[in-house]
Amino acid sequence: MLRLLILTVSFPLILFSNGTGDDLIDPVSFPRPSIEALRISEEITVDGYLNEPAWMLSDSITQFFQTKPYAGAPATEKTTVRTIYDDKYFYVSAICYDSNPAGIIATSLEQDFDSQNTDVFGLSLDTFYDRKSAFIFLCNVNGAIKDLYITNDGAGYNPNWEGIVHRKTRTFEKGWLIEMAIPFTTLRFDNKQKEQNWGINFLRRIRRKTEDVYWSPLQRHERLLKISKAGTLNGLRDIQPSRNLGIKPSVFSDMSLRENSVASGEIGLDAKYGITPSLTLDMTYNTDFSQVEADDERINLTRFPIFFPEKRDFFLENANIFTFGDISKLDYRMAPNRYSREFFLFNSRRIGLEQGAVIPIIGGGRLSGNIGNYEIGALNMQTKGTDLVDPTNFGLFRLRRKILKQSNVGFMMINKSSPVSSVNQSYGVDANFQFFRYLILYAYHARTKEPIPSNQNSASRVAIAWRDQFWNTSFYYKQVGESFNPEVGFIRRTGVNEAYGTLGIHKQLRDHPVYEINPYVEINQIEKPNSEIETQTVSMGLDFIFADGARMMNKIIKNREGVFYAFPLYGVMIDTGDYKFTSYSSYFISNKSRPVSATVGISGGSFYSGTRRSVNFNTEFRIGYRFSMQLKTQRNEISLPGSDFTANTYSAKIKYNHSTTLLNTLFIQYNEADKKLIANARINLIHSPLSDLFVVYSEVRDMENTNDKVGYIAIKITKLFGI
């Protein structure tokens, strides 16, 4: 209530205040900084104590500027960064001074932790110095690491890339520090150059102040991913790039939960070969994904399928190169729902998964990387035959050509075939252009080919968007033919034309409880080729970001749904007709860095010929940085003529992480609408770099028939060998 009162009283002042200060530098025109690389001969011990004389010989970096909360303002806390290198390692140290050491926030020991809700030090390394791609390493106070690989100046990224990084953190009376050693074998770069320059930038996040500071300054909506704005590390000499070959065998054993089941054991193999410093071949044999966490249960109150994200490591790595379709772009509003997934020409969940069942994968390979200005991706996978499907081969080829400064054009072709079933082919071209720093243009045209020809087998979209410090606007138009059928992709609707437009602003403030205000309007219309309206929404939204990182999102939607064929909705039939109704939603996301945080969402209003009320509640409790518990519920109360029903889900996730190498998770969820209970428990021991031991228990149970359960107990061990 207090936040709501503040917003109500101060809204006019918020909207028309200038929110600027005289102490700000311009992140756009500010010169990009540089530093000289220092080669050392002294041995460095990564122990968090910086007591080797070599550290004092290097230049120190102390000037940092904010992106948040006030872009261009000087950092409020001192940070000292030094870099050195030898034949094997690139070393980085950072002393993060803090006027209130007790206020340092450390929330996790997990690899690839949520970096938004903890104090962090990070760096980017543009090793090819192309101002587009980079390795990124983030480390929190506990020594947990988050690493990823960036392409296309942040437009594409691979969060599942992993590299060996030795690091040690330590707190002291004036703050905390980190010492890192990154092996050159972890990185890729051009070894033909005797002397090299790399792009580099440093980030420090002071979470209690919601403050992000950078060495090479960035604008408010930019991140460490913005490689073109990095500084320069000059003068690296006589260094050798990554190993050419990495082999990771795996041994796994599982036992079904059904009666009289017998444990079975198998051997798998993954290999990674660096053909060139920028082109990699990945191979897999007898692929096993028993360690993957179960999907989140979701309630679908529409008549169209919903998209579930990929969670299997092999398909997640370098996945960005295979994206084609209704992709989103960071900080741009380009769809009626910022989390919507309407169309992808390639959806990796079509490989090895069918109707929720796992289809064994014999093996396959993936080629990905760059050759000059070309980005290449090729994938071939073979699955076994089962009672559900025939043996199937999946082939994919992707090519993108970099043009201009931050633009590209591309081509994709997908083939699905089996000895028994018919062949399905998908192919398309797309283009991504960026002009004037803030303007983007995105377009694609795709077609599918099947044994029965059709002239309604294509999908096209043209989108244009502008996003600067203040304005956020976009428009797109899309056509999808009735016979468009990408069997290795995902499509929610066919036989429709769609238009979408939005206009909004991002008003940023200084010295105010409200950090940013974002009012906007949206119009979305989906109609059949004969101009009959299938879906129409007119929305008004008002979002707030608070100084502590909390968010509030409010939206009113005027809906129109044309139902041309009756469809079931959790046992209730929605008859044909032209429905008009109004709905609302309000979500509040609290400061997630606190020991107790919550997300509360309320939505409802009229719904077809009845009413709907929904409540989403998600709370997380943390005790220190080892234990956390997340409780989540979604409740839906639907009232329709002649029938009232509920559709609810409940889940609990408990994590206890003993260290950065011993991680434990228990996940339980119940779908009340489908009477389905899902349990998943996992122990992960990282026994050596990039090598794991997993112990997994997983079960799906029909609660109307408690004897009907599907699940397994599995043990899997992997070991990486580098050659």
C-alpha positions in Angstrom: 0.0 0.0 0.0 2.9 2.4 0.8 4.4 1.9 -2.7 1.0 2.4 -4.3 0.4 5.7 -2.3 3.9 7.0 -3.3 3.1 6.3 -7.0 -0.3 7.9 -6.9 0.9 11.1 -5.2 4.1 11.5 -7.2 3.1 10.3 -10.6 2.8 13.8 -12.2 6.1 14.9 -10.7 7.7 11.7 -11.9 6.5 12.1 -15.5 7.7 15.7 -15.9 10.9 15.9 -13.8 14.1 16.0 -15.7 16.1 13.5 -13.6 19.5 14.7 -14.7 22.7 15.8 -13.0 25.7 17.9 -13.8 28.2 15.2 -12.6 27.3 12.8 -15.5 29.6 11.9 -18.4 28.1 11.0 -21.7 28.6 7.2 -22.1 28.2 7.5 -25.9 30.9 10.1 -26.6 33.3 9.2 -23.8 36.6 7.8 -25.2 37.0 4.1 -24.9 39.8 3.4 -22.4 42.8 1.1 -23.0 45.5 -0.7 -20.9 48.8 -2.3 -21.7 49.2 -6.0 -21.1 52.1 -6.9 -18.8 53.9 -10.2 -19.2 55.4 -11.8 -16.1 57.8 -14.6 -15.4 56.9 -14.9 -11.7 54.6 -17.8 -10.7 51.2 -16.7 -9.4 49.3 -18.7 -6.8 45.6 -18.2 -7.0 44.8 -17.9 -3.3 43.0 -14.6 -2.9 46.0 -12.8 -1.4 47.7 -10.7 -4.1 51.0 -10.9 -2.3 53.1 -11.6 -5.4 55.2 -8.6 -6.5 54.1 -9.0 -10.1 50.6 -7.7 -9.2 52.2 -4.3 -8.2 54.0 -4.0 -11.5 50.8 -3.8 -13.6 48.8 -0.7 -14.3 45.8 -0.4 -12.0 42.2 0.5 -13.2 40.3 2.6 -10.7 38.0 4.8 -12.8 34.5 3.2 -13.1 31.2 4.8 -14.2 27.6 3.8 -13.5 25.0 2.5 -15.9 22.6 2.0 -12.9 21.1 3.8 -11.2 22.4 6.9 -12.9 24.1 6.3 -16.2 27.4 8.3 -16.5 27.7 9.1 -12.8 31.0 8.1 -11.0 31.0 4.9 -9.0 30.1 5.3 -5.3 32.6 2.7 -4.1 36.3 2.3 -5.2 37.4 -0.7 -7.3 41.0 -1.5 -8.2 41.5 -4.0 -11.1 44.9 -5.3 -12.4 45.7 -7.7 -15.3 48.9 -9.7 -16.0 49.7 -12.8 -18.1 52.3 -15.5 -18.6 52.7 -18.4 -21.0 49.7 -20.3 -19.8 47.3 -17.9 -18.0 45.6 -14.5 -18.2 45.3 -13.2 -14.6 42.8 -10.7 -13.3 42.5 -9.3 -9.8 39.9 -7.0 -8.4 39.8 -5.3 -5.0 36.2 -4.3 -4.4 36.3 -1.8 -1.6 33.0 -1.2 0.3 32.1 1.4 2.9 29.7 -1.1 4.4 31.2 -4.6 4.2 28.3 -6.0 6.2 26.0 -5.0 3.3 27.8 -7.1 0.7 25.2 -9.6 -0.7 26.2 -13.1 -1.6 23.2 -15.3 -2.5 24.5 -18.5 -4.2 27.2 -21.2 -4.7 25.7 -22.4 -7.9 27.4 -22.4 -11.2 25.7 -20.0 -13.7 24.0 -18.3 -10.7 21.5 -15.5 -11.0 23.9 -12.6 -11.3 21.2 -9.9 -11.0 20.7 -10.4 -7.3 24.2 -10.5 -5.8 27.4 -8.6 -5.6 29.4 -9.5 -8.7 32.7 -8.8 -10.4 32.8 -9.6 -14.1 34.8 -9.1 -17.3 34.4 -9.6 -21.0 37.2 -10.7 -23.4 36.9 -10.0 -27.1 39.7 -12.3 -28.1 39.3 -11.9 -31.8 39.0 -8.1 -31.4 36.0 -8.0 -33.8 33.9 -5.9 -31.5 31.1 -8.4 -31.8 32.0 -11.6 -29.9 33.4 -12.2 -26.4 33.9 -14.6 -23.5 32.2 -13.3 -20.3 33.1 -14.4 -16.8 31.1 -13.3 -13.7 32.0 -14.2 -10.2 30.2 -13.6 -6.9 31.6 -13.1 -3.4 31.3 -16.9 -2.8 33.5 -17.8 -5.8 30.6 -19.1 -7.8 31.2 -18.6 -11.6 28.9 -17.7 -14.4 30.4 -18.0 -17.9 28.9 -17.4 -21.4 29.9 -16.7 -24.9 28.6 -13.6 -26.7 28.0 -13.1 -30.5 26.6 -10.3 -32.6 27.4 -7.6 -30.1 25.1 -9.2 -27.5 22.2 -10.0 -29.8 23.2 -13.7 -29.5 24.7 -15.5 -26.5 25.4 -19.0 -25.4 24.8 -19.2 -21.6 25.8 -22.9 -21.6 29.3 -22.4 -22.8 31.7 -23.5 -20.0 35.4 -22.9 -19.6 38.0 -23.7 -16.9 38.6 -20.7 -14.7 40.6 -20.8 -11.5 39.5 -18.3 -9.0 39.6 -17.5 -5.3 37.6 -14.9 -3.4 38.1 -13.4 0.1 36.3 -10.9 2.2 38.3 -8.4 4.4 37.6 -5.5 6.6 37.3 -3.0 3.7 35.3 -5.1 1.2 36.1 -8.2 -0.9 38.5 -9.3 -3.5 38.9 -11.8 -6.3 41.9 -13.4 -8.0 41.3 -15.2 -11.3 43.5 -17.2 -13.6 42.0 -18.0 -17.0 43.9 -20.6 -19.0 44.6 -19.6 -22.6 43.4 -23.2 -23.3 39.9 -22.0 -22.2 39.9 -19.2 -24.8 39.9 -19.1 -28.6 41.9 -16.5 -30.6 44.0 -16.1 -33.7 47.4 -17.7 -32.9 48.8 -16.5 -36.2 49.2 -13.0 -34.8 52.4 -12.7 -32.7 51.1 -9.5 -31.0 47.4 -9.2 -30.2 45.0 -6.6 -28.9 41.8 -7.8 -27.2 38.6 -6.0 -26.4 38.0 -5.9 -22.6 35.6 -4.5 -20.1 35.0 -4.8 -16.4 31.8 -4.8 -14.3 31.2 -4.5 -10.7 27.7 -4.8 -9.2 26.9 -3.4 -5.8 23.6 -5.0 -5.2 22.3 -3.3 -2.1 22.6 0.0 -4.0 21.3 -1.4 -7.2 24.5 -0.1 -8.7 26.3 -1.4 -11.8 29.6 0.2 -12.7 31.9 -0.3 -15.8 35.4 0.6 -16.7 34.3 1.4 -20.3 31.1 3.3 -19.7 27.7 2.1 -21.1 24.3 3.5 -21.5 21.5 2.7 -19.1 19.9 -0.1 -21.1 23.3 -1.7 -22.1 25.1 -4.6 -20.4 28.5 -6.2 -20.3 27.2 -8.0 -23.5 27.7 -4.8 -25.5 31.1 -5.8 -26.9 31.4 -2.9 -29.3 31.7 -0.5 -26.3 34.5 -2.3 -24.6 37.9 -0.9 -23.9 41.2 -2.4 -25.3 43.9 -4.6 -23.8 47.1 -3.9 -25.9 50.2 -5.9 -26.5 49.6 -9.6 -25.7 52.6 -11.5 -27.2 53.4 -15.1 -27.9 50.4 -16.9 -26.5 48.8 -20.2 -27.6 45.0 -20.7 -28.0 42.8 -23.5 -26.8 43.4 -27.2 -27.1 42.1 -28.8 -30.3 40.4 -31.8 -28.8 38.4 -32.5 -25.6 36.9 -35.9 -24.9 34.2 -36.5 -22.3 33.2 -40.1 -21.8 30.2 -40.8 -19.6 29.0 -43.9 -17.7 25.4 -44.0 -16.7 23.1 -46.5 -15.1 19.4 -46.3 -14.4 16.6 -48.4 -13.1 12.9 -47.9 -13.8 10.5 -47.5 -10.9 8.2 -50.2 -12.3 8.0 -53.5 -10.5 10.6 -56.2 -11.4 12.7 -53.6 -13.2 16.4 -54.3 -13.6 19.2 -51.7 -13.5 20.9 -51.2 -16.8 24.3 -49.5 -17.6 25.6 -47.9 -20.7 28.5 -45.8 -21.9 28.3 -42.5 -23.8 30.8 -40.2 -25.4 31.0 -36.5 -26.1 33.9 -34.9 -28.0 34.8 -31.4 -28.9 37.3 -30.6 -31.7 38.6 -27.2 -32.5 39.0 -27.3 -36.3 40.1 -23.6 -36.2 40.2 -21.1 -33.4 36.7 -20.0 -34.4 35.1 -23.2 -35.7 34.2 -26.2 -33.5 32.9 -29.7 -34.1 30.9 -31.3 -31.3 30.1 -35.0 -31.5 27.9 -37.2 -29.2 27.3 -40.9 -29.0 24.6 -42.7 -27.0 23.5 -39.4 -25.6 21.9 -39.4 -22.2 20.0 -36.6 -20.5 18.9 -38.2 -17.3 20.4 -35.4 -15.2 18.0 -32.8 -16.8 15.5 -31.1 -14.5 11.8 -31.7 -15.1 9.7 -29.1 -17.0 7.6 -26.7 -15.0 3.9 -27.5 -15.2 1.9 -24.7 -16.8 -1.8 -24.0 -17.1 -2.9 -23.2 -20.7 -6.1 -21.2 -20.8 -5.9 -20.7 -24.6 -6.8 -23.0 -27.5 -3.2 -22.9 -28.9 -0.1 -24.9 -27.8 2.5 -23.3 -25.5 6.2 -23.4 -25.8 8.5 -25.2 -23.4 12.1 -24.2 -23.2 15.0 -26.6 -24.0 16.9 -27.8 -20.9 19.3 -30.4 -22.4 23.0 -29.2 -22.4 24.0 -30.5 -25.8 21.2 -28.6 -27.5 21.6 -25.5 -25.4 25.2 -25.0 -26.3 25.6 -22.7 -29.3 21.8 -22.7 -29.7 21.8 -19.0 -30.7 23.1 -19.7 -34.2 20.1 -21.9 -34.9 17.5 -19.3 -33.9 15.1 -18.4 -36.7 11.6 -17.0 -36.1 9.9 -14.7 -33.6 13.0 -14.0 -31.6 13.1 -11.2 -29.0 15.8 -8.6 -28.5 17.0 -7.4 -25.1 15.1 -4.2 -23.9 12.9 -4.1 -27.0 9.1 -4.7 -26.7 8.4 -6.6 -29.9 5.4 -8.8 -29.0 2.1 -8.6 -27.1 3.7 -10.8 -24.4 7.4 -10.3 -23.7 7.7 -14.0 -23.0 5.6 -15.2 -25.9 7.0 -17.8 -28.3 4.9 -18.0 -31.4 7.1 -19.5 -34.1 10.6 -21.1 -34.3 11.7 -22.8 -37.5 13.9 -25.0 -35.4 12.9 -26.3 -31.9 15.4 -28.8 -30.6 12.8 -30.4 -28.3 11.5 -32.1 -31.4 14.6 -34.3 -31.3 14.5 -37.1 -28.7 11.2 -36.1 -27.2 7.7 -37.2 -28.3 4.5 -36.7 -26.4 6.5 -36.2 -23.2 8.4 -39.5 -23.6 12.1 -39.7 -24.1 13.2 -41.1 -27.5 16.8 -42.6 -27.3 19.4 -40.7 -29.3 22.0 -42.9 -31.0 24.3 -39.9 -31.7 25.1 -37.0 -33.9 27.3 -34.0 -34.4 27.2 -30.2 -34.6 29.5 -27.9 -36.4 29.4 -24.2 -35.3 31.5 -21.1 -35.5 32.8 -18.5 -37.9 34.7 -18.6 -41.2 35.6 -15.0 -42.0 32.4 -13.0 -42.1 30.2 -16.1 -42.2 28.6 -17.7 -39.1 28.0 -21.5 -39.8 25.9 -24.0 -38.0 25.3 -27.6 -39.0 23.5 -30.3 -37.0 22.8 -34.0 -37.6 21.1 -36.3 -35.1 19.8 -39.9 -35.3 17.2 -41.3 -33.0 16.2 -44.9 -32.4 12.8 -46.3 -33.2 10.2 -46.9 -30.4 6.6 -47.8 -30.1 5.8 -44.1 -30.6 8.0 -43.2 -33.5 10.1 -44.7 -36.3 13.9 -44.2 -36.4 14.4 -40.6 -37.5 17.2 -38.5 -38.8 17.3 -34.8 -38.3 19.6 -32.6 -40.4 20.0 -28.8 -40.1 22.2 -26.2 -41.9 22.5 -22.6 -40.9 24.4 -19.8 -42.5 24.6 -16.1 -41.6 26.6 -13.4 -43.4 27.8 -10.5 -41.3 27.3 -7.2 -43.2 27.7 -3.5 -42.3 28.6 -3.0 -38.6 26.0 -4.8 -36.6 23.8 -6.5 -39.3 23.5 -9.9 -40.9 21.5 -12.0 -43.4 21.0 -15.7 -43.2 19.7 -19.0 -44.5 18.4 -22.1 -42.8 17.4 -25.5 -44.0 16.0 -28.4 -41.9 15.3 -32.0 -43.0 13.4 -34.7 -41.1 13.3 -38.2 -42.5 12.8 -41.8 -41.6 12.7 -45.1 -43.5 8.9 -45.4 -43.0 7.5 -41.9 -42.4 7.3 -39.2 -45.0 10.0 -36.5 -45.3 9.4 -33.0 -43.9 11.6 -30.1 -45.0 11.7 -26.5 -43.8 13.8 -23.7 -45.1 14.0 -19.9 -44.9 15.9 -16.7 -45.2 16.2 -13.9 -42.6 17.8 -10.5 -42.1 18.7 -8.5 -39.1 19.7 -4.8 -39.6 20.7 -2.2 -37.0 20.9 1.5 -38.0 21.6 4.7 -36.1 22.5 2.8 -32.9 18.8 2.4 -31.9 16.8 1.3 -34.9 16.5 -2.4 -35.8 14.8 -4.1 -38.7 14.1 -7.8 -38.7 12.5 -9.9 -41.4 12.2 -13.6 -42.4 10.5 -15.7 -45.0 10.2 -19.5 -44.4 8.6 -22.4 -46.3 7.9 -26.1 -45.6 7.9 -28.9 -48.1 6.0 -32.2 -47.8 4.9 -34.9 -50.3 1.5 -33.2 -50.9 2.2 -29.8 -52.5 0.5 -26.6 -51.2 0.6 -22.9 -52.0 -0.2 -22.1 -48.3 3.1 -23.4 -46.9 5.0 -20.3 -46.0 5.4 -17.8 -43.1 6.8 -14.3 -43.3 7.3 -11.4 -40.9 8.7 -7.9 -41.1 9.5 -6.0 -37.8 10.9 -2.6 -37.1 11.7 -1.2 -33.7 13.3 1.8 -32.0 14.7 1.8 -28.5 16.7 4.6 -26.9 17.1 5.9 -23.4 13.5 7.3 -23.6 11.4 5.8 -26.4 10.5 2.2 -27.0 8.3 1.5 -30.1 7.9 -1.3 -32.5 5.7 -2.7 -35.3 5.5 -5.9 -37.1 3.3 -7.7 -39.7 3.2 -11.5 -40.1 1.6 -14.0 -42.5 1.3 -17.7 -41.8 -0.2 -20.1 -44.4 -2.7 -22.8 -43.5 -0.4 -25.6 -44.7 2.8 -24.3 -43.1 4.1 -27.3 -41.1 7.6 -27.1 -39.6 7.7 -30.5 -37.9 11.1 -29.8 -36.4 10.0 -26.4 -35.3 7.2 -24.8 -33.2 4.2 -22.9 -34.5 1.2 -21.8 -32.4 -1.2 -20.8 -35.2 -1.4 -21.3 -38.9 -3.6 -19.7 -41.6 -3.5 -16.2 -40.0 -2.3 -12.6 -40.7 -1.0 -10.7 -37.7 -0.2 -7.0 -37.1 1.3 -5.6 -33.9 2.3 -2.1 -32.7 3.4 -0.5 -29.5 4.6 2.9 -28.2 6.1 3.5 -24.8 8.5 5.6 -22.9 11.2 4.9 -20.2 11.3 7.8 -17.8 14.4 7.6 -15.6 14.8 9.6 -12.3 17.4 10.5 -9.8 17.0 10.6 -6.0 13.5 9.2 -6.1 12.0 5.9 -4.8 10.8 5.2 -8.3 13.9 4.7 -10.5 12.1 4.3 -13.8 8.5 4.6 -15.1 7.3 2.9 -18.3 3.8 3.7 -19.7 2.9 2.1 -23.0 0.1 1.1 -25.3 -0.2 -2.0 -27.6 -2.4 -3.1 -30.4 -2.4 -6.6 -31.7 -4.7 -8.1 -34.3 -4.7 -11.7 -35.7 -7.2 -12.4 -38.4 -7.9 -15.1 -41.0 -7.1 -14.5 -44.7 -10.8 -13.6 -45.2 -10.4 -10.8 -42.6 -12.4 -12.6 -39.9 -10.8 -11.6 -36.6 -9.4 -14.5 -34.5 -7.7 -12.4 -31.8 -7.7 -8.7 -31.1 -6.2 -7.0 -28.1 -5.8 -3.3 -27.2 -3.7 -2.8 -24.1 -2.5 -0.1 -21.8 0.3 -0.8 -19.5 2.2 1.1 -16.7 5.4 -0.4 -15.3 7.5 0.9 -12.4 11.1 0.0 -11.4 12.0 1.0 -7.9 15.3 2.1 -6.5 15.8 -1.2 -4.7 15.3 -3.2 -7.9 11.7 -4.2 -7.2 9.2 -3.9 -10.1 5.5 -3.4 -10.5 3.7 -4.1 -13.8 0.1 -3.2 -14.5 -1.9 -3.8 -17.6 -5.5 -3.5 -18.9 -6.5 -5.4 -22.0 -9.6 -5.2 -24.1 -9.9 -8.6 -25.8 -11.8 -9.9 -28.8 -11.7 -13.7 -29.6 -13.3 -15.2 -32.7 -13.9 -18.9 -32.1 -14.6 -20.6 -35.4 -14.4 -24.2 -34.0 -15.6 -25.2 -30.5 -12.7 -26.3 -28.3 -12.4 -28.0 -24.8 -10.9 -26.1 -21.9 -10.3 -28.4 -19.0 -13.5 -30.4 -19.7 -15.6 -27.4 -20.6 -16.5 -26.7 -24.2 -16.1 -23.1 -25.5 -18.7 -22.7 -28.2 -18.2 -20.9 -31.5 -18.8 -17.2 -31.5 -17.4 -13.7 -31.4 -16.4 -12.9 -27.8 -15.5 -9.5 -26.4 -14.2 -9.2 -22.8 -11.9 -7.0 -20.7 -9.1 -8.3 -18.5 -6.5 -6.8 -16.2 -3.3 -7.9 -14.6 -1.0 -6.5 -11.9 2.4 -8.0 -10.9 4.7 -7.0 -8.1 8.3 -8.4 -8.0 10.1 -7.6 -4.8 13.8 -7.1 -4.3 15.1 -10.6 -5.0 18.5 -10.0 -3.2 16.8 -10.1 0.2 16.6 -13.3 2.2 12.8 -13.3 1.7 11.4 -12.2 -1.7 8.2 -12.7 -3.5 6.4 -12.3 -6.8 2.7 -11.7 -6.6 0.5 -11.5 -9.7 -3.3 -10.9 -9.9 -5.2 -11.0 -13.1 -8.8 -11.5 -14.1 -11.9 -10.0 -15.5 -14.4 -11.3 -18.0 -13.4 -14.4 -19.9 -15.3 -15.5 -23.1 -18.9 -15.7 -21.8 -17.9 -15.9 -18.2 -15.2 -14.7 -15.7 -11.7 -15.6 -14.7 -9.7 -14.9 -11.6 -6.0 -15.8 -11.4 -3.4 -15.5 -8.6 0.3 -16.3 -9.1 2.4 -16.4 -6.0 6.1 -17.2 -5.9 8.2 -16.7 -2.8 11.8 -17.6 -2.0 13.4 -18.0 1.4 17.2 -18.1 1.7 19.2 -19.0 4.8 22.7 -17.8 4.1 24.0 -18.6 0.7 23.7 -22.4 1.0 20.0 -23.1 1.5 17.1 -21.7 -0.4 13.4 -22.8 -0.8 11.1 -21.6 -3.5 7.3 -22.0 -3.3 5.2 -21.3 -6.3 1.5 -21.6 -6.9 -0.8 -20.6 -9.8 -4.6 -20.6 -9.1 -7.2 -20.1 -11.8 -10.9 -19.8 -11.0 -13.1 -20.0 -14.2 -16.8 -19.4 -14.2 -18.6 -20.2 -17.5 -22.3 -20.7 -18.2 -23.3 -24.0 -16.8 -19.9 -24.8 -15.3 -17.4 -23.5 -12.7 -13.9 -25.1 -12.4 -10.4 -24.4 -11.1 -7.0 -25.1 -12.8 -4.2 -24.9 -10.3 -0.5 -25.8 -10.0 1.8 -26.0 -7.0 5.5 -26.5 -6.8 8.4 -26.4 -4.3 12.1 -26.3 -5.1 14.6 -26.8 -2.3 18.3 -26.2 -2.8 21.2 -27.0 -0.5 24.6 -26.3 -1.9 27.5 -27.4 0.3 30.1 -25.7 -1.9 30.6 -24.6 -5.5 31.3 -28.2 -6.4 28.6 -30.0 -4.4 25.0 -29.0 -5.4 21.7 -30.6 -4.3 18.2 -29.9 -5.6 14.7 -31.2 -4.8 11.9 -30.3 -7.0 8.2 -31.3 -6.4 5.2 -30.0 -8.4 1.5 -30.9 -8.6 -0.8 -30.1 -11.5 -4.2 -30.2 -9.9 -6.0 -29.9 -13.2 -4.3 -33.0 -14.7 -4.0 -34.8 -11.3 -0.3 -35.2 -11.9 2.5 -35.2 -9.3 6.1 -34.7 -10.4 9.2 -35.2 -8.2 12.8 -34.7 -9.1 15.8 -34.9 -6.8 19.4 -34.3 -8.0 22.9 -34.4 -6.5 25.6 -32.9 -8.6 29.3 -33.3 -7.6 31.8 -31.4 -9.8 34.7 -33.7 -9.1 37.1 -32.0 -11.5 36.8 -29.1 -14.0 33.9 -29.6 -16.4 33.4 -33.1 -15.0 30.4 -34.3 -13.0 28.8 -37.0 -11.0 25.0 -36.9 -11.0 22.6 -39.0 -8.8 19.0 -38.4 -9.9 15.6 -39.6 -8.8 12.7 -38.6 -11.0 9.0 -39.6 -11.0 5.7 -38.7 -12.6 2.6 -40.1 -10.9 -1.1 -40.0 -11.8 -2.8 -39.2 -8.5 -6.1 -40.6 -9.7 -4.3 -43.9 -10.1 -1.5 -43.9 -7.6 -0.2 -47.2 -9.1 0.3 -45.5 -12.4 3.8 -44.0 -12.2 6.7 -43.4 -14.5 10.2 -42.7 -13.3 13.7 -43.8 -12.7 16.7 -43.7 -10.5 19.9 -42.8 -12.4 23.6 -42.4 -11.8 25.8 -40.6 -14.3 29.5 -39.8 -14.2 31.5 -37.7 -16.8 35.2 -36.9 -17.1 36.8 -34.4 -19.4 40.1 -35.2 -21.0 41.9 -32.5 -22.9 44.4 -33.3 -25.7 
